[in-house]
């Protein structure tokens, strides 16, 4: 009868003994991390990228298999090996392992997994897109041949907005795959040419890329939905619905569940999209606000996409109206605010749209531009959160939503139209053209005007190497710039520039007592022989001198530079000032905002 007591006592004693390393590691909770590595040339290592990534996983200190879970049944330790837009990988690690990797030569930093929130029939016409032989729509072929990658909650492929009537087959060289299982009435076609799901967004769905939230279907149809007649919400707003680029292709990357998006899955989706060969990337997802760019995985991944010639359109966020709340503030991304449409008496930025300045780089005007984001009617997927609006329990085919999630795909679609019309234009040139046509920190350069963007006259162009002096000027140091550029950078050998000196379409000048001079370079994409005259529109207490005051071009793609000197005409105004520089010729008006921030802004 004494035996059970002895057994209990012995078992209790054993629990107090130190655990062997393998058991101790098993008892530690594993967490998800993104491991950001320095460029491979600097870090060393041979073999494939995946083998290089596995070499960073500790073995001797933990006694763990780098390729498997502690018990052999918990899935691979490495979740994603990023190969295109990010130098590093995502893995499940204990705290001990994370610290060991952080101390390894070649590791830049670790990011714990974070989750970001998900940030119309009338809007194409409101923005000047109409059927006809002479308009921007017809001249761009409605976006034919261009692939828009949507990172969101997936898509409902059976929706009529994603039919492929009038749409060409996928472009040559397209590498995307389609993961749809058998779905009644839909799947991949000439409209949806790729669909994949990542991480928890794939696990929590019966058919991985299928949208069970509605959000992804709404944004995809806003960017590139095909023409659908008699679109309405219970008889309201009846009309012909379409996206901004109705004949563009869609590639779907499901990186979000109904409520959130893992940063690991977002980077994996971006990585896949670049590898597949998209032309435009659109994600209506919340972002890091105020984070240095070298600590922002999305900014780092978007830089590589931009370097590959891919246009990236992102939501400014819905944290307004307070200043300094804008997210996705890197200058190589288009940051989109949300505005009302002409059903209101006057178009304006919405109260919820996040405002600038960007805390990471206040000398760059953010958001860049405003698109329709209030009460946008677009395609919808069955969603538990909206069944109360349905008739007899049947979910709606179209639904009205508001947010920068809705404004972002408008600009992505416009970018696709521009890319179709001008396939040789860089992402910066496409972005610049959306400036043409509230305060600037709320609306950016103003409301998108695609009807004028297709033939702009002049563009302010930028390429990947042009951002390096700017990044060095931000004080990120060699390591910080290297992490963003994906290659070794020594800022000591680079002539650093200020934010105001980046060849951006807008100018933010932190003007104190002394005048400030900045240089800009424009490229002629209008008429070969043309003459432009500088016209300045600023408050009378600000003096702006442009040299030379006239630009004469004799050929296409010719570049010319000019300087802009800004000074106070009297006493400095603590409230700041806003205005424009316009280059005017017979056929074009090329506008660039000039902003003098208020003191302390």
Buried (B, 14 or more C-beta within 10 A) or exposed (E): EEEEEEEEEEEEEEEEEEEEBEEBBBEBEBBBBBBBBBBBEBBEBEEEBEEBBBBBBBEEEBBBEBEEBBEEEEEBBBBBBBBBBBBBBBBBBBEBBBEBBEEBEBBBBBBEBBBBBBBBBBBBBBBBBEEEEEBBBEBBBBBBBBBBBBBBBBBBBBBBBBBBEEBEEBBEEBEBEBBBEEBEEBBBBBBBBBBBBBBBBBEEBEBBBBBBBBBBBBBBBBBBBBBBEEBBBEEEBBBEBBBBBBBBBBBBBBBBBBEBBBBBBBBBBBBBBBBBBBBBBBBBBBBBBBBBBBBBBBBBBBBBBBBBBBBBBBBBBBBBEEBBBBBBBBBBBBBBBBBBBEEEEEBBBBEBBBBBBBBBBBBBBBBBBBBBBBBBBBBBBBBEEBEEBBEEEEBBBBBBBBBBBBBBBBBBBBBBBBBBBBEEBBBBBBBBBBBBBBBBBBBBBBBBBBBBBBBBBBBBBBBBEBBBBBBBBBEBBBBBBBBBBBBEBEBEEBEBBBBBBBBBBBBBBBBEEEBBBBEBBBBBBBBEEBEBEBBBEBEEEBBBBBEEEEBEBEEEEBEBEBEBBBBBEEEBBEEBBBBBBBBBBEEBBBBBBBBBBBEEB
